[in-house]
Amino acid sequence: MLAIAKGANMALMFILELSVLVAVGYWGFTTGSNWGLKLVAGLGAPVLFGVLWGLFAAGGGANATYPLTGIARGLFEIAWFGGGALALYAAGALTPAVILAAAFAVNAVLRLVWHQA
């Protein structure tokens, strides 16, 4: 049963990663009234976040170009997932922002307790 819960927690981690990309894209498309700015921010923000994730955290660090570990990894995750939640908040989506932040917090605690990536 614990193995199923651990697998579900890692699946949640993947869903949260995708949610951050969607959140920053949503924020980008809701900024300002200029369609050019919306397009650049709506497409550019997820690309920037994706590149950062790939460089420092992909695959729990195993697939990252410059893998972070320990406290550096924890701080990066807090900034990355926090950035997603802040993007939702800035776009006026308070409830989804709180849900994203809370789901990340629960996921992170369980990953620490269960020694997952």
C-alpha positions as CSV (number, residue, x, y, z in Angstrom):
1,M,0.0,0.0,0.0
2,L,2.9,2.4,0.8
3,A,4.4,1.7,-2.6
4,I,1.1,2.9,-4.2
5,A,1.1,6.0,-2.1
6,K,4.7,6.8,-3.0
7,G,3.9,6.3,-6.7
8,A,0.9,8.6,-6.4
9,N,3.1,11.2,-4.7
10,M,5.5,11.1,-7.6
11,A,2.7,11.3,-10.1
12,L,1.4,14.4,-8.2
13,M,4.9,15.9,-8.4
14,F,4.8,15.6,-12.2
15,I,1.3,17.1,-12.3
16,L,2.5,20.0,-10.2
17,E,5.4,20.6,-12.5
18,L,3.1,20.8,-15.5
19,S,0.7,23.0,-13.4
20,V,3.5,25.6,-12.9
21,L,4.1,25.8,-16.6
22,V,0.4,26.2,-17.3
23,A,0.1,28.8,-14.4
24,V,2.9,31.0,-15.8
25,G,1.5,30.7,-19.3
26,Y,-2.0,31.7,-18.0
27,W,-0.4,34.7,-16.2
28,G,1.4,35.8,-19.3
29,F,-1.8,35.7,-21.4
30,T,-3.7,37.8,-18.8
31,T,-1.1,40.6,-18.5
32,G,-1.9,44.0,-19.9
33,S,-4.0,44.7,-22.9
34,N,-1.3,44.6,-25.6
35,W,-1.6,41.3,-27.5
36,G,2.1,41.4,-28.4
37,L,3.1,41.5,-24.8
38,K,0.5,38.8,-23.9
39,L,1.9,36.5,-26.6
40,V,5.5,37.1,-25.5
41,A,4.8,36.6,-21.8
42,G,2.3,33.8,-22.4
43,L,4.7,31.7,-24.4
44,G,8.0,33.0,-23.0
45,A,7.3,32.5,-19.3
46,P,6.6,28.7,-19.6
47,V,9.7,28.4,-21.8
48,L,11.8,30.2,-19.3
49,F,10.5,28.1,-16.4
50,G,10.9,24.9,-18.4
51,V,14.5,25.8,-19.2
52,L,15.3,26.5,-15.6
53,W,13.7,23.2,-14.5
54,G,15.7,21.3,-17.2
55,L,18.9,23.0,-16.1
56,F,18.6,22.4,-12.4
57,A,15.9,19.9,-11.4
58,A,14.8,17.6,-14.2
59,G,14.2,14.0,-13.2
60,G,14.8,14.7,-9.6
61,G,18.2,16.1,-10.6
62,A,19.2,13.0,-12.4
63,N,18.5,14.4,-15.8
64,A,19.4,18.0,-15.0
65,T,22.3,19.7,-16.7
66,Y,23.4,21.3,-13.4
67,P,21.7,19.2,-10.8
68,L,20.9,20.8,-7.4
69,T,20.9,18.8,-4.2
70,G,20.1,19.3,-0.6
71,I,19.1,22.8,0.6
72,A,19.8,24.3,-2.9
73,R,17.3,21.9,-4.5
74,G,14.8,22.7,-1.8
75,L,15.2,26.4,-2.2
76,F,15.0,26.1,-6.0
77,E,11.7,24.1,-5.7
78,I,10.2,26.6,-3.3
79,A,11.1,29.5,-5.7
80,W,9.9,27.5,-8.8
81,F,6.6,26.3,-7.4
82,G,6.1,29.5,-5.5
83,G,6.6,31.4,-8.8
84,G,3.8,29.3,-10.3
85,A,1.5,30.1,-7.3
86,L,2.4,33.8,-7.5
87,A,1.7,33.9,-11.2
88,L,-1.8,32.5,-10.6
89,Y,-2.3,35.1,-7.8
90,A,-1.1,37.9,-10.1
91,A,-3.6,36.7,-12.7
92,G,-6.4,37.0,-10.2
93,A,-6.8,33.3,-9.6
94,L,-6.4,33.2,-5.8
95,T,-8.1,29.8,-5.1
96,P,-5.9,27.9,-7.7
97,A,-2.9,29.7,-6.4
98,V,-3.6,28.5,-2.8
99,I,-4.3,24.9,-4.1
100,L,-1.1,24.8,-6.0
101,A,1.0,26.0,-3.1
102,A,-0.8,23.7,-0.6
103,A,-0.4,20.7,-2.9
104,F,3.3,21.4,-3.4
105,A,3.8,21.7,0.4
106,V,2.1,18.4,1.1
107,N,4.0,16.7,-1.8
108,A,7.4,18.1,-0.6
109,V,6.8,17.0,3.0
110,L,5.9,13.5,1.8
111,R,8.9,13.3,-0.5
112,L,11.1,14.3,2.4
113,V,9.6,11.7,4.7
114,W,9.7,9.0,2.1
115,H,13.2,9.9,0.8
116,Q,11.9,10.5,-2.8
117,A,13.6,12.8,-5.3
